């Protein structure tokens, strides 16, 4: 019998690095929830895309994380834009 943790994981190679400077793209994308509230998380890996179907709880957690990261990025952009203005 195989337990949930013994799933055969695919060989990912080098996982794409996220945006470090400027807008270089995201590591992945979270799809919309289905009727059961489950989302598909697509991770960009070399040489393609790995799709992972999340359960409802994980889907909600990733959605919250995605929203918080985007909110933080917007606040950071605003801060640095104003900081540049203060130097002029």
C-alpha positions in Angstrom: 0.0 0.0 0.0 1.2 3.5 -0.9 0.8 6.4 1.5 0.1 9.9 0.4 3.7 10.9 0.9 5.1 8.2 -1.3 3.8 9.6 -4.5 6.3 9.5 -7.4 7.4 13.1 -7.7 8.4 14.2 -11.2 11.9 15.3 -11.9 11.7 19.1 -11.9 15.1 20.1 -13.0 15.8 23.7 -12.1 12.7 25.5 -10.8 12.4 28.9 -12.4 13.5 31.7 -10.1 11.0 34.4 -9.4 11.3 38.1 -10.2 14.4 39.5 -8.7 14.7 42.9 -10.5 12.0 44.5 -12.5 9.1 42.5 -13.8 10.6 39.1 -14.8 7.5 37.1 -14.4 6.0 34.8 -11.8 7.0 31.3 -10.8 3.4 30.1 -11.1 -0.3 30.8 -11.5 -3.3 29.8 -9.4 -6.4 28.9 -11.5 -10.0 29.7 -10.5 -11.7 27.3 -8.0 -14.1 24.6 -9.2 -17.4 23.7 -7.6 -15.6 22.0 -4.7 -13.3 25.0 -4.2 -10.2 23.3 -5.6 -7.7 25.2 -7.6 -5.0 24.1 -10.1 -1.6 25.5 -9.2 0.7 25.7 -12.3 4.4 26.0 -11.5 6.8 27.0 -14.1 9.7 24.5 -14.2 12.4 23.7 -16.7 11.5 22.7 -19.4 7.8 23.1 -19.0 4.8 23.5 -16.5 3.9 21.3 -13.6 0.2 21.4 -12.8 -0.9 20.5 -9.2 -4.5 20.1 -8.1 -4.9 21.5 -4.6 -7.5 20.6 -2.1 -9.9 23.2 -0.8 -7.9 24.3 2.2 -4.7 24.6 0.3 -6.5 26.5 -2.5 -7.8 29.0 0.0 -4.3 29.3 1.6 -2.6 29.9 -1.7 -5.2 32.4 -2.8 -4.7 34.4 0.5 -0.9 34.2 0.1 -1.1 35.4 -3.5 -3.3 38.4 -2.5 -1.0 39.3 0.4 2.1 39.2 -1.8 0.5 41.3 -4.5 -0.7 43.8 -1.9 2.8 44.0 -0.4 4.4 44.5 -3.8 2.0 47.4 -4.5 2.8 49.0 -1.2 6.6 48.6 -1.9 6.3 50.1 -5.3 4.5 53.1 -3.9 7.1 53.5 -1.2 10.0 53.5 -3.6 8.3 55.7 -6.1 7.7 58.3 -3.3 11.3 57.8 -2.0 12.7 58.6 -5.5 10.6 61.8 -5.6 11.9 62.8 -2.2 15.5 62.7 -3.6 14.7 65.1 -6.5 
